[in-house]
Amino acid sequence: MSDVTFKHPEYVKNLPYWQKLDDVCEGEDAVKAKGEKYLPKPNAHDQSPANKSAYEAYRTRAVFYEVTGTTLNSLVGAAFATDPSFKFPPELAHLERNANGAGLSAYQLAQNGIRHLLKHYRCALYVDYPAVTPARNLAEFKQQKAYPMIHLLNAIDVINWDSMMIDNQKKLCLVVIREFTSERGADGFSKSEVEQYRVLRLEPDNEGNFIYTVQVYTKGDKGTWKGEDKKYPTDNNGDFWSYIPFTFVGAIDNSEEIKKPPLLPLANLNLAHYRDSADFQESV
């Protein structure tokens, strides 16, 4: 049985680094909420209520100086000290005000992308296009409001990928994206998050040409993941895509290779200072 939740070995290897940086950049509350993950308990073998209370006091007194998060914000600000110049053709003018369909402009997506690169050394861009009949002219295109959208993805949400050689070119043939959708409760007010997986594939058709397909997997009543009907996106001319409109984004290049995040050494030093602070406060 296939498992859509399977994670790429490189993803598994780097996930702890990404999670650590997310917590450290989030700040003191996030780090302290993880308890013994970042601040080991003295006398960990002692499970008595008294020792648990002593650890809570030990953690509360510790000082976590949010230098990594401050550095991250400063570096993002430095990168955008001078406003970047964006040039769009008339058909893509919407990117200047709403690039992702949720109200973020291309400028704001670029800022978020830099933030992801500094924390994780990678992120991803995925272009989605509504399923509409091909427009015959620009006026009909605008009337349909079928604008292509650019989605910026956190490295943590791209759990699996693969590539293959097609016509002497290396192309992505599989991308698995973890997503969360919101469902409102029957009372009309409560809301819950539902996990799903979006699978982007490059598959051969009946004529041997590779075309782009999309399939969403949701969890059924029995707890198993079930794939919905595949979709076959087309471009503005009604033609199938011959590649997956997805790319990894790295600090040096846009390859699949993952490198250590640039802020990781600072985060490790930040956590070491946090542990030293706990011991110092305990001793005074």
Summary of the structure (lengths in Angstrom):
residues: 284
radius of gyration: 23.2
end to end distance: 58.6
largest distance: 76.9
contacts: 738
relative contact order: 0.16
helix: 37%
strand: 26%
